[in-house]
Amino acid sequence: MADIYSKSKRRDIMRLVRAKNTKPELLVRSVLTELGLRYRLHSSKLPGRPDIVMRGRMIAIQVQGCYWHRHECGRGRSRATSNAEFWENKILRNVERDTENVIALHNLGWKVLIIWECETRHRDVLKKRLVKEIHP
């Protein structure tokens, strides 16, 4: 199936995809603040520049888009139809890089939490998970 947008329109749409301060990330930060937890953002001193870092607890949180990082949900299982080989390679490299960064963080003694975009749709469930993971 061909793309319904022209190449220039598709390029404009893709330029709007953000890497920082996404809606799911903002929601996770909001819940952490509501729980009274302190954190730092996008630490360049750690592998992969985790989205949220809790230094005192040695916890790094990555908030990942289901499509871009291949989650097992419906959105993560969908595939590009236009320029499919390029997008498949790009997304597979994202997954490889994620794994490398998680291993590097673990080797440095960090606990890594991966919060998927689809998990942020239910604030109360997300809050329970964060409490469980951060206050075991």
C-alpha positions as CSV (number, residue, x, y, z in Angstrom):
1,M,0.0,0.0,0.0
2,A,1.4,3.4,-1.0
3,D,1.7,6.3,1.4
4,I,-1.4,8.6,1.2
5,Y,0.8,11.7,1.6
6,S,3.3,13.2,-0.7
7,K,7.0,12.9,0.1
8,S,7.2,16.6,1.3
9,K,4.0,16.2,3.4
10,R,5.4,13.0,5.0
11,R,8.7,14.7,5.7
12,D,6.8,17.6,7.5
13,I,4.9,15.0,9.5
14,M,8.0,13.1,10.5
15,R,9.7,16.3,11.6
16,L,7.0,16.8,14.3
17,V,8.0,13.5,16.0
18,R,9.8,14.5,19.1
19,A,12.5,12.7,21.1
20,K,12.1,14.7,24.4
21,N,9.2,16.0,26.4
22,T,6.7,13.7,24.7
23,K,3.2,13.4,26.1
24,P,3.9,10.0,27.6
25,E,7.1,11.3,29.2
26,L,5.3,14.3,30.6
27,L,2.6,12.1,32.1
28,V,5.3,9.9,33.8
29,R,7.0,13.0,35.2
30,S,3.6,14.3,36.4
31,V,2.9,11.0,38.3
32,L,6.4,11.0,39.8
33,T,5.9,14.6,41.0
34,E,2.5,13.6,42.4
35,L,4.2,10.8,44.4
36,G,6.7,13.4,45.8
37,L,9.7,11.9,44.0
38,R,12.6,14.0,42.8
39,Y,14.3,13.3,39.5
40,R,16.5,14.8,36.8
41,L,16.0,14.8,33.1
42,H,18.0,13.4,30.1
43,S,21.3,12.8,31.9
44,S,24.0,13.0,29.4
45,K,26.4,11.4,31.8
46,L,24.6,8.0,31.5
47,P,24.5,5.6,28.6
48,G,21.5,6.3,26.3
49,R,20.6,9.6,28.1
50,P,17.7,8.2,30.1
51,D,14.6,10.3,30.0
52,I,14.3,10.4,33.8
53,V,17.0,9.7,36.4
54,M,16.7,9.3,40.1
55,R,20.3,9.4,41.2
56,G,19.8,8.7,44.9
57,R,17.8,5.5,44.1
58,M,20.0,4.6,41.1
59,I,16.9,4.3,38.9
60,A,16.8,5.3,35.3
61,I,13.5,5.5,33.5
62,Q,13.1,5.3,29.7
63,V,9.7,6.3,28.3
64,Q,9.5,4.6,24.9
65,G,7.1,4.9,22.0
66,C,5.5,1.5,21.2
67,Y,6.0,1.9,17.4
68,W,9.5,3.3,17.4
69,H,10.9,0.7,19.9
70,R,8.8,-2.4,18.9
71,H,6.6,-3.1,21.9
72,E,4.4,-6.2,21.8
73,C,1.2,-4.1,21.7
74,G,-0.8,-3.5,18.6
75,R,0.9,-0.2,17.8
76,G,4.3,-1.8,18.2
77,R,3.5,-4.7,15.9
78,S,2.4,-2.4,13.0
79,R,4.9,-2.0,10.1
80,A,5.5,0.8,7.6
81,T,4.2,0.1,4.2
82,S,6.1,2.9,2.4
83,N,9.9,2.7,2.3
84,A,9.5,-0.4,4.5
85,E,13.2,-1.5,4.4
86,F,14.5,1.8,5.6
87,W,12.0,2.0,8.5
88,E,12.5,-1.7,9.4
89,N,16.3,-1.1,9.7
90,K,15.8,2.1,11.6
91,I,13.5,0.6,14.2
92,L,15.6,-2.6,14.6
93,R,18.6,-0.3,15.3
94,N,16.5,1.5,17.9
95,V,15.8,-1.8,19.6
96,E,19.5,-2.9,19.5
97,R,20.5,0.5,20.9
98,D,17.9,0.2,23.7
99,T,19.3,-3.2,24.7
100,E,22.9,-1.9,24.6
101,N,22.0,1.0,26.8
102,V,20.1,-1.1,29.4
103,I,23.0,-3.5,29.7
104,A,25.4,-0.6,30.1
105,L,23.2,0.9,32.8
106,H,22.9,-2.4,34.6
107,N,26.7,-2.8,34.5
108,L,27.0,0.6,36.2
109,G,24.6,-0.6,39.0
110,W,21.4,1.2,37.8
111,K,17.9,-0.2,37.9
112,V,16.3,0.5,34.5
113,L,12.5,0.9,34.1
114,I,11.0,0.9,30.7
115,I,7.6,2.6,30.5
116,W,5.8,2.0,27.2
117,E,3.6,4.6,25.6
118,C,0.6,2.3,25.9
119,E,1.2,2.0,29.6
120,T,0.7,5.7,30.1
121,R,-2.9,5.6,28.9
122,H,-4.2,4.6,32.3
123,R,-2.8,7.0,34.9
124,D,-3.9,4.9,37.9
125,V,-2.3,1.7,36.6
126,L,0.9,3.6,35.8
127,K,1.0,5.2,39.3
128,K,0.6,1.7,40.9
129,R,3.4,0.3,38.8
130,L,5.8,3.2,39.6
131,V,5.1,2.9,43.4
132,K,5.7,-0.9,43.2
133,E,8.9,-0.5,41.2
134,I,10.4,2.5,43.1
135,H,9.2,1.5,46.6
136,P,9.4,-2.3,46.6
